[in-house]
Amino acid sequence: MKALPVQRTSVIEHLQAMPDVFDLGLFLLTTGVSRGSAKVMISRWASKGYVELAGPKAGLYLKRLGATMDRSQQIEAAVLHLYPSATICGATILHQAGWTTQIPRELHVAIEERPSVTQLTGVTLFQRPLSWFRTVHDHKGFDVDDRASLLSLRMLQPHWALADMMKHRDGWVPDEDDLDIPDQKAENAVELAKQALMGPLPVSKTRARPRMR
């Protein structure tokens, strides 16, 4: 009896079965190969440019061969995979809105505070407390209408992005010369957002006298 020929699954067939952004666990579940073999396979594919690691220790891979998303969409999907509450913020928003000509080199994203953060290539992460997300939500500061799909990140409205930058100052903050705020209404919106992010004022122990005309 002759032994039946061993059928080998090609790289293309393996990658066709995977979404544009995947982790090792999903790869194991989809392909059925052993963990050791999977690591070797993915490492070889990465060296040949078939896949790309989303970050040094992210454990996520971006398809290069046979991808249906462009790289920016894949990066957003990777961020969303790791940080479901992630929100595009900062200079990315201001540039998209035309409020500044400064072009950020990386995608600026706000995430909930946590003990450790996984960095992603092409992304700058800004940690914000849960109260920040609640405040933005309560004041309708998320520009959710611009979400192209469930794999797209939600975004801050421009006036909230600028107010957040001015409050936290943990990254680039534009000078007046760098800004092109469209009108007085937008400037007023920035001030209101700044006040909301400052939180409620402490209650004074001494009762203030009413102001007389």
N, C-alpha and C positions, 0 to 999 in steps of 0.2 A: 504494500500500500504506500502510495506516495503521500507525503505530508502536504496538507493544504497550504498554499502560500499565505504568509502573514500580511494582512492588509494594514498598511500604515496610513494614518490620517495626516494629510498635508498641513503645512503651516496655515495656508489660506483657509482650509476647512475648519481648523481650530478657531481661527480668528473670526471667521464668519459667524460662528456660534456665540461670540461674545459681544456685549454692548461696547460702545466706544470708550467707556470708562468702566474698569472692572478691578476687583481685588482678587487675591489668591484664593479666598474661600469660594467665590463664585466660579473661578476657573476650575477648581477641583470638582465642584458640584456638576458643572456643565460637561467637562471632559471625562471624568472618571479616572484620571491618571493619579498616581501616588503623589504625595506632597513633595517628596524629593525630586521625582522626575519633573514635576511642574516647575519647581524653582530653577532647575537646569534649563528647561525649555524656554522659560520666560527670560532668563538671563541671556541666553543665546540670541533670542529675538531682539532684545534690547540692544545688544552689541551690533546687530545688523540693521537697526533702525526700524524694525517692524512694530515695536512698541516703545513707549517712553515712560519712565517712572515719574509720577506726578510730583514727587517731592523726595528729598533724601531719605526720610523715614516714614513716608505716607502710607506705604503698602497698597497704593493705587497705581494702576497702569492706564496710559492713554494709547489707544490704537493709532498707529501711523499707517499701517497697511490695511486698506479697505475701510477707513473711517468714513462715516457719513456726516459727522460734525466737523466744523473747522476747529482750530486749536483753542480759540477763545471760548467757544461753546463747551469744549471738553474741560477746560479749566473751571468754568462755572459749575459744570456738573460734578467735578471733583470736590469743589468747595461745598456744594450742597450735600454731597454724600457724607462729608465729615462734619459739617456744621449746618444742620437743617434750618436754623434761625438766621443764617448769614444774610447780610444786607450790604449791597454796594453803597459806598459812601465816599466822602472826601474828594480828592482831586479828580477822581474818575467821574463823579457826578458833575462837578463844576465844569469840566472840560466838555462832557457830553451836552450839557445845557448851554454851552457857549458863554459861560460866565468868566472863563479864563482861557488864555491861549496856551497856558502851560500844559504840556502833555505828560501825564504820569507814565513812568516806565512799567509799572506793575498795576494790576487790578487792586483797588483799595476796598477792603471788606471789613465790616464790623461784625464781631461774633460775641457770643456770651462769654463772660469771664469763666475761666476754668483753671485747675491746677497746672495742667500741662497743655501745650499747644503744638499741633502738628503743622509744620510749615510746608507750603506748596510753592513750587517754582512759578514765578510770575505773579505772585500774590503777596500783598502786604496786609497783614491782619491787625486789626485794632480791637482790643478787648473792651467790652462795655458791660456794666452790671445789668442784671435782669430788669431793674427799675428803669433803665434807659429805654429798653425795648417797650416796656409798658407805657412810658411817657410818649414815645413816638407814635405808638399805636393809638393811644387815647386821643392824641391831637391830630390824627390822620396825616402823619408825616411820611408814611410809606407811599411810594409811587407805584402801587401794585399794578396799575393798568398797563405799564410798560413791560410786563412779564410776557415774553414771547411764547413760553411753554412751561410745563411743570419742571423742566430741567433748567430753567432760567432763574437767576437770583432776583429777589425783590430789590428795589432801590429806594434810597431816600429822595425826597423832593429836594431841589437845589438849595432852597433857603434853610432846610434842616441840615443838609450836608455842611453848609458854611457855618451855621450856628454851632454844630458839633465840633468842627475844626477849631473855632475860636474858643470854645469852652475847654476842651481837653488839651489842645496844643501838644499832642504826642506825635506829630508829624509835620509836614509842610503846611504852613498857614500863609495864605496869600496876603500880600500888601495891597493897599488901595490901588496902586498902579497896576497890579496884576488882575484886578477885578473889573468886570463889565456887567454890573447888575442892571437889568433892562429898564426898570422904572421904580418910582417911589413905592408903589404897591409891593414890589418884591423886597425892597429895603425894609419896609414895615414888617413884612412876613419874617425876615431874618431876625429882627428884634424880638418879635413875639416868640419865635422858636428858641432864641437864647434865654428868654425869661422862663419858658417852660422847662428847659433843661437845667436851670438853676435850682428848680424844686421849690417847694413852699418855704416862705420866709419864716424864721423862728418867731414864736409868739413872745412879745415883750412882757415882762412881769409888771412893768409900770404902764398904766393906761394912758395912751396919748391923748392930749387935749384936742378937741375938735378945732380945725382951722376956721377962723372967722374972716368974713369978707370985709 
